[in-house]
């Protein structure tokens, strides 16, 4: 398992997603009561989602980064809170996703080793409640080339987002994010 050099998360607690995606997700979660969220890849988004969800389960394959996210969550939220970030070796992340017993209102695929993101997406399909959303960041990456074709054949609808995003490091990068749902309301 990889371990990130010592790095401390600092506010603002905003995810590395396009602002238009953040707005869509925030509006969706606000209309769901106490939504359950499943996240593949933890970080600022974990904290941001925990502020808006009833429960968040996140998986991370980097021990140093997972420990930092856990530190921030424990500093910001009640110790009895059920939010958690599990440490799972990268190649086992899709299996971890498929073994979750809960059903989720939102699944965010935005991390983990590049070669497991696609498998994690498909493992999550049975974990989403009716009307729930699956958000996949970085869909412009080669491994996602055929995702829309497969998802549409499975009856999913898609909302596409793309644009420039300024990372926490100040780097400006191009982002493409898709939101999938059986039926958008």
C-alpha positions as semicolon CSV with decimal commas, in nm:
position;residue;x (nm);y (nm);z (nm)
1;X;0,000;0,000;0,000
2;X;0,122;0,346;-0,083
3;X;0,185;0,602;0,186
4;X;0,174;0,971;0,110
5;X;0,445;1,193;0,259
6;X;0,321;1,389;0,559
7;X;0,059;1,628;0,427
8;X;-0,201;1,820;0,623
9;X;-0,544;1,899;0,492
10;X;-0,646;2,258;0,550
11;X;-0,970;2,445;0,474
12;X;-1,158;2,522;0,262
13;X;-1,329;2,183;0,270
14;X;-1,431;2,178;-0,095
15;X;-1,390;1,877;-0,321
16;X;-1,165;1,871;-0,626
17;X;-1,472;1,877;-0,850
18;X;-1,605;2,139;-1,088
19;X;-1,813;2,398;-0,903
20;X;-2,113;2,310;-1,122
21;X;-2,087;1,946;-1,007
22;X;-2,057;2,058;-0,644
23;X;-2,377;2,262;-0,682
24;X;-2,565;1,970;-0,841
25;X;-2,452;1,726;-0,572
26;X;-2,526;1,969;-0,289
27;X;-2,879;2,031;-0,419
28;X;-2,938;1,658;-0,465
29;X;-2,818;1,570;-0,114
30;X;-3,021;1,851;0,044
31;X;-3,336;1,694;-0,097
32;X;-3,260;1,347;0,039
33;X;-3,303;1,396;0,415
34;X;-3,011;1,211;0,574
35;X;-2,846;1,061;0,267
36;X;-2,596;0,777;0,273
37;X;-2,284;0,831;0,060
38;X;-2,027;0,583;-0,069
39;X;-1,699;0,738;-0,183
40;X;-1,407;0,575;-0,364
41;X;-1,103;0,795;-0,295
42;X;-1,103;1,018;0,012
43;X;-0,991;1,374;0,074
44;X;-1,150;1,718;0,087
45;X;-1,460;1,568;-0,073
46;X;-1,496;1,333;0,226
47;X;-1,519;1,624;0,467
48;X;-1,746;1,823;0,233
49;X;-1,979;1,525;0,189
50;X;-1,980;1,446;0,564
51;X;-2,113;1,799;0,624
52;X;-2,406;1,724;0,390
53;X;-2,479;1,356;0,445
54;X;-2,622;1,142;0,720
55;X;-2,346;0,887;0,668
56;X;-2,035;0,857;0,453
57;X;-1,833;0,544;0,389
58;X;-1,510;0,614;0,204
59;X;-1,232;0,388;0,086
60;X;-0,870;0,490;0,043
61;X;-0,565;0,292;-0,066
62;X;-0,301;0,531;0,073
63;X;-0,243;0,490;0,448
64;X;-0,090;0,834;0,509
65;X;-0,371;1,010;0,325
66;X;-0,640;0,796;0,493
67;X;-0,494;0,880;0,836
68;X;-0,504;1,252;0,753
69;X;-0,865;1,237;0,636
70;X;-0,960;1,043;0,950
71;X;-0,786;1,309;1,163
72;X;-0,986;1,587;1,000
73;X;-1,314;1,396;1,033
74;X;-1,252;1,325;1,402
75;X;-1,159;1,690;1,465
76;X;-1,472;1,819;1,290
77;X;-1,737;1,564;1,384
78;X;-1,870;1,392;1,694
79;X;-1,661;1,088;1,789
80;X;-1,972;0,867;1,782
81;X;-2,040;0,961;1,420
82;X;-2,054;0,656;1,192
83;X;-1,854;0,819;0,910
84;X;-1,554;0,610;0,824
85;X;-1,260;0,586;0,586
86;X;-1,144;0,229;0,532
87;X;-0,792;0,147;0,421
88;X;-0,796;-0,111;0,141
89;X;-0,517;-0,220;-0,092
90;X;-0,585;-0,075;-0,437
91;X;-0,658;-0,396;-0,625
92;X;-0,914;-0,491;-0,357
93;X;-1,113;-0,165;-0,370
94;X;-1,382;-0,296;-0,612
95;X;-1,437;-0,600;-0,387
96;X;-1,468;-0,369;-0,084
97;X;-1,733;-0,169;-0,273
98;X;-1,930;-0,481;-0,365
99;X;-1,922;-0,606;-0,004
100;X;-2,084;-0,298;0,150
101;X;-2,416;-0,397;0,307
102;X;-2,573;-0,050;0,297
103;X;-2,757;0,107;0,007
104;X;-2,645;0,458;-0,087
105;X;-2,812;0,772;-0,218
106;X;-2,488;0,888;-0,377
107;X;-2,177;0,708;-0,496
108;X;-1,871;0,919;-0,583
109;X;-1,594;0,754;-0,785
110;X;-1,301;0,995;-0,762
111;X;-0,999;0,805;-0,643
112;X;-0,823;0,480;-0,599
113;X;-0,570;0,338;-0,839
114;X;-0,653;0,426;-1,198
115;X;-0,694;0,061;-1,298
116;X;-0,960;-0,003;-1,031
117;X;-1,185;0,300;-1,082
118;X;-1,383;0,137;-1,361
119;X;-1,427;-0,188;-1,164
120;X;-1,534;0,017;-0,859
121;X;-1,797;0,195;-1,069
122;X;-1,952;-0,131;-1,186
123;X;-1,927;-0,285;-0,838
124;X;-2,127;0,010;-0,704
125;X;-2,426;-0,034;-0,935
126;X;-2,604;-0,269;-0,694
127;X;-2,539;-0,033;-0,402
128;X;-2,746;0,265;-0,521
129;X;-3,104;0,324;-0,402
130;X;-3,380;0,400;-0,650
131;X;-3,334;0,759;-0,759
132;X;-2,974;0,760;-0,635
133;X;-2,682;0,911;-0,824
134;X;-2,344;0,780;-0,931
135;X;-2,088;1,058;-0,984
136;X;-1,776;0,965;-1,180
137;X;-1,496;1,220;-1,199
138;X;-1,224;1,221;-1,466
139;X;-1,442;1,048;-1,728
140;X;-1,212;1,187;-1,999
141;X;-0,950;0,932;-1,893
142;X;-0,901;0,642;-2,140
143;X;-1,040;0,371;-1,909
144;X;-1,381;0,543;-1,914
145;X;-1,405;0,553;-2,295
146;X;-1,699;0,310;-2,318
147;X;-1,869;0,377;-1,984
148;X;-2,151;0,589;-2,126
149;X;-2,230;0,326;-2,390
150;X;-2,256;0,053;-2,125
151;X;-2,446;0,270;-1,875
152;X;-2,701;0,380;-2,134
153;X;-2,762;0,018;-2,234
154;X;-2,832;-0,052;-1,866
155;X;-3,098;0,220;-1,862
156;X;-2,901;0,503;-1,703
157;X;-2,939;0,868;-1,794
158;X;-2,638;1,100;-1,786
159;X;-2,558;1,461;-1,703
160;X;-2,220;1,572;-1,838
161;X;-1,998;1,843;-1,693
162;X;-1,667;1,969;-1,824
163;X;-1,445;2,268;-1,774
164;X;-1,141;2,417;-1,607
165;X;-1,081;2,361;-1,238
166;X;-0,817;2,513;-1,010
167;X;-0,669;2,249;-0,782
168;X;-0,562;2,311;-0,422
169;X;-0,204;2,338;-0,552
170;X;-0,303;2,626;-0,780
171;X;-0,270;2,412;-1,092
172;X;-0,545;2,469;-1,348
173;X;-0,664;2,146;-1,505
174;X;-0,938;2,018;-1,731
175;X;-1,211;1,809;-1,567
176;X;-1,494;1,598;-1,706
177;X;-1,749;1,453;-1,466
178;X;-2,060;1,248;-1,537
179;X;-2,358;1,197;-1,310
180;X;-2,561;0,882;-1,378
181;X;-2,911;0,805;-1,260
182;X;-3,193;0,582;-1,379
183;X;-3,426;0,884;-1,381
184;X;-3,335;1,242;-1,293
185;X;-3,610;1,433;-1,111
